[in-house]
Amino acid sequence: LDSMSRDCTFKLRDIISHYILPIVNLSRPIVVLCIGTDRCTGDSLGPLVGNKLTFLLRNKIHIYGSLECPVHAKNLRETIDEINYTYTKPYIIAIDACLGSLQNVGKIIVEEKPLRPGAAMNKDLPTVGDLSITGIVNISGAFDFMVLQNTRLYTVMMLADAISKGLYHSVLKTIGEKKLNTI
């Protein structure tokens, strides 16, 4: 999916809804795990999405990872343990930035499989997620760390907007509006 295309939000909504509707019907808790750090532009996609989704908090959606409390290499294992301890059979939607080919920069990939955080940096981190959403923030090749450090914030923001809006609309479509307690 191209984050710059006009219908990206709705395509993403429909793809994510297809995967989470059966989960919602089973009343399984849904956890959105946004991976990355705000200390590196190219790796800030997860925390930016988490920040944008904080208004989505409701009894069926739980968000981990934001600009304030990022989930990164140093705390990923503990966060996964906490999620598995807190929720019974959680359905984890893992979100992370990745590097790819030049023609794919700005694209969003949704797959029904776990993602491998830190793969670009050859970090040995656990795979995580029932559903993975990755945004291609820059080109891969030599010196991936420098590439991540020199990634355009504009690209990351466009991806974060598209992913957060797509997720938000999939929640509206499958779970419905946020219930407000009225007096």
Sine and cosine of phi, psi and omega as CSV:
sin_phi,cos_phi,sin_psi,cos_psi,sin_omega,cos_omega
0.00,0.00,0.69,-0.72,0.01,-1.00
-1.00,-0.03,0.88,-0.47,-0.04,-1.00
-0.89,0.45,-0.33,0.95,-0.02,-1.00
-1.00,0.02,-0.19,0.98,-0.05,-1.00
-0.96,0.27,0.52,-0.86,-0.08,-1.00
-0.89,0.46,-0.56,0.83,-0.07,-1.00
-0.99,-0.15,0.23,0.97,-0.04,-1.00
-0.83,0.55,-0.72,0.69,-0.03,-1.00
-0.83,0.56,-0.69,0.72,-0.09,-1.00
-0.98,0.21,-0.56,0.83,0.10,-1.00
-0.90,0.43,-0.70,0.71,0.01,-1.00
-0.90,0.44,-0.68,0.74,0.04,-1.00
-0.82,0.57,-0.74,0.68,-0.06,-1.00
-0.93,0.36,-0.63,0.78,0.01,-1.00
-0.91,0.41,-0.76,0.65,-0.02,-1.00
-0.91,0.42,-0.66,0.75,0.01,-1.00
-0.85,0.52,-0.64,0.77,0.02,-1.00
-0.84,0.55,-0.65,0.76,-0.03,-1.00
-0.99,0.17,-0.60,0.80,-0.12,-0.99
-1.00,-0.02,-0.29,0.96,0.00,-1.00
-0.84,0.54,-0.74,0.67,0.04,-1.00
-0.88,0.47,-0.52,0.86,0.01,-1.00
-0.94,0.34,-0.69,0.73,0.04,-1.00
-0.88,0.48,-0.69,0.73,-0.01,-1.00
-0.90,0.44,-0.45,0.89,0.04,-1.00
-1.00,0.05,-0.03,1.00,-0.04,-1.00
0.86,0.51,0.49,0.87,0.09,-1.00
-0.98,0.21,0.61,-0.79,0.05,-1.00
-0.92,0.38,0.64,-0.77,0.03,-1.00
-0.95,-0.31,0.83,-0.56,0.01,-1.00
-0.91,-0.41,0.81,-0.59,0.08,-1.00
-0.99,-0.17,0.91,-0.41,-0.04,-1.00
-0.96,-0.29,0.95,-0.31,-0.07,-1.00
-0.99,-0.17,0.94,-0.34,-0.14,-0.99
-0.98,-0.19,0.66,-0.75,0.05,-1.00
0.55,-0.84,-0.05,-1.00,0.00,-1.00
-0.71,-0.71,0.54,-0.84,0.02,-1.00
-0.99,0.11,0.03,1.00,-0.02,-1.00
-1.00,0.03,-0.01,1.00,-0.03,-1.00
-0.58,-0.81,0.89,-0.46,-0.09,-1.00
-0.76,0.65,-0.76,0.64,-0.08,-1.00
-0.91,0.40,-0.35,0.94,-0.03,-1.00
-0.96,-0.28,0.23,0.97,-0.06,-1.00
-1.00,-0.05,0.06,1.00,-0.02,-1.00
-0.84,0.54,-0.77,0.64,-0.02,-1.00
-0.84,0.55,-0.82,0.57,0.00,-1.00
-0.87,0.50,-0.56,0.83,0.04,-1.00
-0.92,0.40,-0.68,0.73,0.04,-1.00
-0.89,0.46,-0.70,0.71,0.02,-1.00
-0.85,0.53,-0.67,0.74,0.03,-1.00
-0.89,0.46,-0.72,0.69,-0.03,-1.00
-0.91,0.41,-0.45,0.89,-0.05,-1.00
-1.00,-0.02,-0.06,1.00,-0.07,-1.00
-0.86,0.52,-0.46,0.89,0.04,-1.00
-0.95,0.30,-0.16,0.99,0.00,-1.00
-0.99,0.11,-0.19,0.98,-0.10,-0.99
-0.78,0.62,0.78,-0.63,0.04,-1.00
-0.42,-0.91,0.02,-1.00,-0.10,-0.99
-0.93,0.36,-0.23,0.97,-0.02,-1.00
-0.95,-0.33,-0.14,0.99,-0.02,-1.00
-0.84,-0.55,0.77,-0.64,-0.01,-1.00
-0.82,-0.57,0.77,-0.64,-0.09,-1.00
-0.92,-0.39,0.77,-0.64,0.09,-1.00
-0.85,-0.52,0.74,-0.67,0.03,-1.00
0.99,-0.16,0.91,-0.42,0.03,-1.00
-0.46,-0.89,0.01,-1.00,0.05,-1.00
-0.89,0.45,-0.61,0.79,-0.01,-1.00
-0.95,0.32,-0.69,0.72,-0.04,-1.00
-0.78,-0.63,0.97,0.24,-0.05,-1.00
-0.94,0.34,0.48,-0.88,0.12,-0.99
-0.96,-0.29,0.89,-0.45,-0.09,-1.00
-0.66,-0.75,-0.15,-0.99,-0.08,-1.00
-0.79,0.62,-0.62,0.78,-0.09,-1.00
-0.97,0.25,-0.39,0.92,-0.04,-1.00
-0.81,-0.59,0.18,0.98,-0.05,-1.00
-0.90,0.44,-0.74,0.67,-0.03,-1.00
-0.86,0.52,-0.73,0.69,-0.02,-1.00
-0.89,0.45,-0.62,0.79,-0.01,-1.00
-0.91,0.41,-0.68,0.73,0.04,-1.00
-0.88,0.47,-0.68,0.73,0.04,-1.00
-0.87,0.49,-0.68,0.73,-0.01,-1.00
-0.89,0.46,-0.68,0.73,0.01,-1.00
-0.88,0.47,-0.73,0.68,-0.02,-1.00
-0.93,0.38,-0.46,0.89,0.04,-1.00
-0.98,0.22,-0.61,0.79,-0.10,-0.99
-0.98,0.21,-0.60,0.80,-0.11,-0.99
-0.88,-0.47,0.54,-0.84,0.06,-1.00
-1.00,0.01,0.86,-0.52,0.00,-1.00
0.74,0.67,0.84,0.54,-0.01,-1.00
-0.93,0.37,0.58,-0.81,0.12,-0.99
-0.99,-0.12,0.92,-0.38,-0.10,-0.99
-0.99,-0.17,0.83,-0.56,0.13,-0.99
-0.98,-0.18,0.95,-0.32,-0.04,-1.00
-0.99,-0.10,0.74,-0.68,-0.03,-1.00
-0.84,-0.54,0.75,-0.66,0.00,-1.00
-0.42,-0.91,0.33,-0.94,0.10,-1.00
-1.00,0.09,0.43,-0.90,0.13,-0.99
-0.53,-0.85,0.22,-0.98,0.03,-1.00
-0.97,-0.26,0.48,-0.88,-0.02,-1.00
-0.42,-0.91,-0.33,-0.94,0.00,-1.00
-0.98,0.18,0.35,-0.94,-0.07,-1.00
-0.81,0.58,-0.70,0.71,-0.06,-1.00
-0.94,0.34,-0.22,0.98,0.00,-1.00
-0.98,-0.20,-0.03,1.00,0.03,-1.00
-0.88,0.48,0.75,-0.66,-0.04,-1.00
1.00,-0.07,-0.04,1.00,0.00,-1.00
-1.00,-0.04,0.42,-0.91,-0.01,-1.00
-0.89,-0.46,0.73,-0.68,0.01,-1.00
-0.89,-0.45,0.80,-0.60,0.06,-1.00
-0.90,-0.43,0.84,-0.55,-0.02,-1.00
-0.70,-0.72,0.58,-0.81,0.04,-1.00
-1.00,0.03,0.92,0.39,0.04,-1.00
-0.32,-0.95,0.33,-0.94,0.00,-1.00
-0.94,0.35,0.41,-0.91,0.09,-1.00
-0.97,-0.25,0.31,-0.95,0.00,-1.00
-0.94,-0.35,1.00,-0.05,0.01,-1.00
-0.90,0.43,0.55,-0.84,0.06,-1.00
0.97,0.24,0.14,0.99,-0.04,-1.00
-0.87,0.50,-0.63,0.78,-0.02,-1.00
-0.90,0.43,-0.48,0.88,-0.03,-1.00
-0.99,-0.16,0.19,0.98,-0.03,-1.00
0.82,0.57,0.59,0.80,0.03,-1.00
-1.00,0.06,0.61,-0.80,0.00,-1.00
-1.00,-0.05,0.99,0.11,-0.02,-1.00
-0.91,-0.42,0.44,-0.90,0.00,-1.00
-0.93,0.38,0.57,-0.82,0.13,-0.99
-0.95,0.30,0.50,-0.87,-0.07,-1.00
-0.49,-0.87,0.56,-0.83,0.12,-0.99
0.92,-0.39,0.63,-0.78,0.17,-0.98
-1.00,0.03,-0.52,0.86,0.05,-1.00
-0.76,-0.65,0.72,-0.69,0.03,-1.00
-0.89,-0.46,0.66,-0.75,0.07,-1.00
-0.82,-0.57,0.90,-0.43,0.01,-1.00
-0.87,-0.49,0.61,-0.79,0.06,-1.00
-0.93,-0.37,0.79,-0.61,0.00,-1.00
-0.99,0.11,0.95,-0.31,-0.14,-0.99
-1.00,-0.04,-0.38,0.92,-0.05,-1.00
-0.25,-0.97,0.01,-1.00,-0.02,-1.00
-1.00,0.10,0.57,-0.82,0.05,-1.00
-0.99,-0.11,0.34,-0.94,-0.02,-1.00
0.30,-0.96,-0.61,-0.79,0.04,-1.00
-0.98,0.22,0.43,-0.90,0.06,-1.00
0.83,0.56,0.77,0.64,-0.02,-1.00
-0.85,0.53,-0.53,0.85,0.02,-1.00
-0.88,0.47,-0.69,0.72,0.02,-1.00
-0.92,0.40,-0.59,0.81,0.03,-1.00
-0.89,0.46,-0.71,0.70,0.02,-1.00
-0.89,0.45,-0.64,0.77,0.00,-1.00
-0.91,0.41,-0.48,0.87,-0.08,-1.00
-0.95,-0.30,0.45,0.90,0.03,-1.00
-0.99,0.17,0.63,-0.78,0.01,-1.00
-0.94,0.35,0.77,-0.64,0.04,-1.00
-0.88,0.48,-0.56,0.83,0.01,-1.00
-0.84,0.55,-0.73,0.68,-0.01,-1.00
-0.87,0.48,-0.72,0.70,-0.02,-1.00
-0.90,0.43,-0.66,0.75,0.01,-1.00
-0.91,0.42,-0.65,0.76,0.03,-1.00
-0.88,0.47,-0.68,0.74,0.04,-1.00
-0.91,0.42,-0.71,0.71,-0.01,-1.00
-0.88,0.47,-0.66,0.75,0.04,-1.00
-0.88,0.47,-0.75,0.66,-0.05,-1.00
-0.89,0.46,-0.72,0.69,-0.03,-1.00
-0.92,0.40,-0.72,0.70,-0.02,-1.00
-0.91,0.42,-0.64,0.76,0.03,-1.00
-0.93,0.38,-0.66,0.75,0.03,-1.00
-0.88,0.48,-0.70,0.72,0.03,-1.00
-0.91,0.41,-0.70,0.72,0.00,-1.00
-0.85,0.52,-0.73,0.68,-0.02,-1.00
-0.94,0.35,-0.49,0.87,0.06,-1.00
-0.94,0.34,-0.57,0.82,0.06,-1.00
-0.92,0.38,-0.68,0.73,0.06,-1.00
-0.86,0.51,-0.66,0.75,-0.05,-1.00
-0.94,0.34,-0.61,0.79,-0.10,-0.99
-0.99,-0.12,-0.56,0.83,-0.05,-1.00
-0.96,-0.27,-0.58,0.81,0.01,-1.00
0.96,-0.28,-0.08,-1.00,-0.05,-1.00
-0.91,0.42,0.39,-0.92,0.08,-1.00
-0.94,0.34,0.76,-0.64,0.01,-1.00
-1.00,0.09,0.86,-0.50,0.03,-1.00
-0.99,-0.15,0.70,-0.72,0.04,-1.00
-0.98,0.21,0.94,-0.34,0.01,-1.00
-0.98,-0.20,0.53,-0.85,-0.04,-1.00
-1.00,-0.02,0.00,0.00,0.00,0.00
